[in-house]
Amino acid sequence: MTVTQLLDQFQGDLWRSLEIFVPELILSVTVVLLLLSRLCNFDRLLPACWVALLGALAAFLAVFAQFAYVRTGGAMGGLHFLSTIFGLTETGVGASGPYFTGLMMHDALAVFFRLGLMLFLVLTMSLTVLTGIPDQEDGPDFYALLVGSSVGMLLATGANHLLMAFLSIEMISVPSYAMVGFLKGRRQASEAALKYVVYGAGTAGVMLYGLSLLGGLLGTADFSLFGERFGIVMEGQTFTLSNPTVIVALLGIAMVFVGIAFKLSLVPFHFWCPDAFEGASAEVAGFLSVASKAAVFALLARFVTSFSGGTEAVRQLSTYLGLSLGVIAAFSMTLGNLSAYTQTNLKRLLAYSTIAHAGYMVMAVAALMVLSNAGSTALGAGSDLKLESQVAVEGLVYYLSVYLFMNLTAFAVIAFLRNETFREDIDSVDGLIAEGPATKVLCIALMFSFFSLVGIPPFGGFFAKFAIFRSTFVAGQIHPLMWGVLAIAGLNTVISLFYYVRVLKAVFINPRPIGERRIATPAAAAAFTVLLAVPIIILGASPIQGRLSETARTVAGSLLSPTKSEKPQ
């Protein structure tokens, strides 16, 4: 393709791309306004938190309008005014497929994840307003970093090109380094940020080298062409680990996965996570524990499924990748849960819990890869492999949706209690159930969160975990290794119960230490916590559960039946 052809294609695709890209543009303008408010001292007239919150709400409405348009096929009913405000058209947002000359992909998966990320950004900003972190002086800098990182997350959900995958992960990571060390004068925060930066720089270099290997081997950086190109490269060759082509492909994929696993805090790339969570404020730790993982899981799912289908060599490669992810999931779950059991700091405990839950979610991706590349008769007559693959993605999407609320609830409770006790260790929550009504609400919300994280019915975490376990069990019928992963996951679920209950025992059973001052939690904190905790129940035991499952199924279908890029590579 010549430069002239590329420019012509970009110009023809430009208006559709900008229509889809409106949420990212709104956030980018918000960052500029925050920086100008710092430069011109406008933050004295309008606090930075409100500028950031208004920008996040506008971006959320833009994504919500796109979601409603895609979900209803353009028939938005009473929400039609949103399509008018944001200029949504059938040939723009209504048409799935690549945009920005194939660098990005617009489909139900990207729109759904962007909607979840914008909702989470609004909730996180609301939490920071209630807790008072950051203060007014540092507000413009903090919110510029928070919004900037969110732009990278939105890009990750639709990345359809190796270049965009790398750029989005770096856009997520670089502001996160600063946010971890944002608490000035705190040695622990500075040390955690330094470790995070050094480790992030190393994984970025490894990932970049992996991109060059894959691009050089396949002759393209477009995800939608990976399976086809690998089949062409492997034509006439046998898929064996002694084949140089296979070795280069696996090495390139493994190096790309290093960058992805770093953001997901999967073993053995998890070392930054406990220190970063402990050193950062609870608000930042909560943001990192959910938002970056949701965005990068969308990227991981899109990346690995690009190697599905096609020739026998492609199917063998995909199955090999699925089994490898299953092993990584087993190690992540085990290390995360066993390490969490020994922790005394609540944020550090939840950091290891986050590592374990990343392992559970990777199980869904592993099951997807094994199922989607099995023979048509692998599960016997009457079985639908495509449907089972779709159920695996549905489980991942459902899990992330519930995880948003249960993890943010836990970190919000820690942040509110920190403001009252000035501590974040388990002993600081002894006997808090005996305090005032607002504090009692926080304690009950924490219980809901922890029971859902374990996977106890009727909370949303039970149904999310059950869906992933079911897909892993079905994948075990194709390769018994997945049954081993499932057994380890079940054992880890039991182990996790002990350290969650240990915290709840301190809250509900241990007596309040003699001489401790009374806790006076603000009513606004209790109300916000209820807002976060109620969906944990609703997504587990209400008709909305079925609506979310139906939406997740639609999202899964868009991933497994992608619109191929039309541009040659």
Stockholm file with secondary structure:
# STOCKHOLM 1.0

chainA/1-569         MTVTQLLDQFQGDLWRSLEIFVPELILSVTVVLLLLSRLCNFDRLLPACWVALLGALAAFLAVFAQFAYVRTGGAMGGLHFLSTIFGLTETGVGASGPYFTGLMMHDALAVFFRLGLMLFLVLTMSLTVLTGIPDQEDGPDFYALLVGSSVGMLLATGANHLLMAFLSIEMISVPSYAMVGFLKGRRQASEAALKYVVYGAGTAGVMLYGLSLLGGLLGTADFSLFGERFGIVMEGQTFTLSNPTVIVALLGIAMVFVGIAFKLSLVPFHFWCPDAFEGASAEVAGFLSVASKAAVFALLARFVTSFSGGTEAVRQLSTYLGLSLGVIAAFSMTLGNLSAYTQTNLKRLLAYSTIAHAGYMVMAVAALMVLSNAGSTALGAGSDLKLESQVAVEGLVYYLSVYLFMNLTAFAVIAFLRNETFREDIDSVDGLIAEGPATKVLCIALMFSFFSLVGIPPFGGFFAKFAIFRSTFVAGQIHPLMWGVLAIAGLNTVISLFYYVRVLKAVFINPRPIGERRIATPAAAAAFTVLLAVPIIILGASPIQGRLSETARTVAGSLLSPTKSEKPQ
#=GR chainA/1-569 SS CCHHHHHHHHHHHHHHHHHHTHHHHHHHHHHHHHHHHHHHTGGGTSCHHHHHHHHHHHHHHHHHHHHHHHHHTTCCGGGHHHHHHTTCCTTTTTSCEEETTTTEEESHHHHHHHHHHHHHHHHHHHHHHHHTCSCTTTHHHHHHHHHHHHHHHHHHHHBCBHHHHHHHHHHHHHHHHHHHTCSTTCHHHHHHHHHHHHHHHHHHHHHHHHHHHHHHHHSCCBGGGHHHHHHHHTTTCCCCTTCHHHHHHHHHHHHHHHHHHHHHTCTTSCTHHHHHHHHSCHHHHHHHHHHHHHHHHHHHHHHHHTTCSSSHHHHHHHHHHHHHHHHHHHHHHHHHHHHHTTCCBHHHHHHHHHHHHHHHHHHHHHHHHHHHTSCTTTTCTTCCHHHHHHHHHHHHHHHHHHHHHHHHHHHHHHHHHHHHHSCCBGGGGTTGGGSCHHHHHHHHHHHHHHHHHHTCTTSHHHHHHHHHHHHHHHHHTTCTHHHHHHHHHHHHHHHHHHHHHHHHHHHHTSCCCTTCCCCCCCHHHHHHHHHHHHHHHHTTSSHHHHHHHHHHHHHHHHHHSCCCCCSCC
#=GC SS_cons         CCHHHHHHHHHHHHHHHHHHTHHHHHHHHHHHHHHHHHHHTGGGTSCHHHHHHHHHHHHHHHHHHHHHHHHHTTCCGGGHHHHHHTTCCTTTTTSCEEETTTTEEESHHHHHHHHHHHHHHHHHHHHHHHHTCSCTTTHHHHHHHHHHHHHHHHHHHHBCBHHHHHHHHHHHHHHHHHHHTCSTTCHHHHHHHHHHHHHHHHHHHHHHHHHHHHHHHHSCCBGGGHHHHHHHHTTTCCCCTTCHHHHHHHHHHHHHHHHHHHHHTCTTSCTHHHHHHHHSCHHHHHHHHHHHHHHHHHHHHHHHHTTCSSSHHHHHHHHHHHHHHHHHHHHHHHHHHHHHTTCCBHHHHHHHHHHHHHHHHHHHHHHHHHHHTSCTTTTCTTCCHHHHHHHHHHHHHHHHHHHHHHHHHHHHHHHHHHHHHSCCBGGGGTTGGGSCHHHHHHHHHHHHHHHHHHTCTTSHHHHHHHHHHHHHHHHHTTCTHHHHHHHHHHHHHHHHHHHHHHHHHHHHTSCCCTTCCCCCCCHHHHHHHHHHHHHHHHTTSSHHHHHHHHHHHHHHHHHHSCCCCCSCC
//
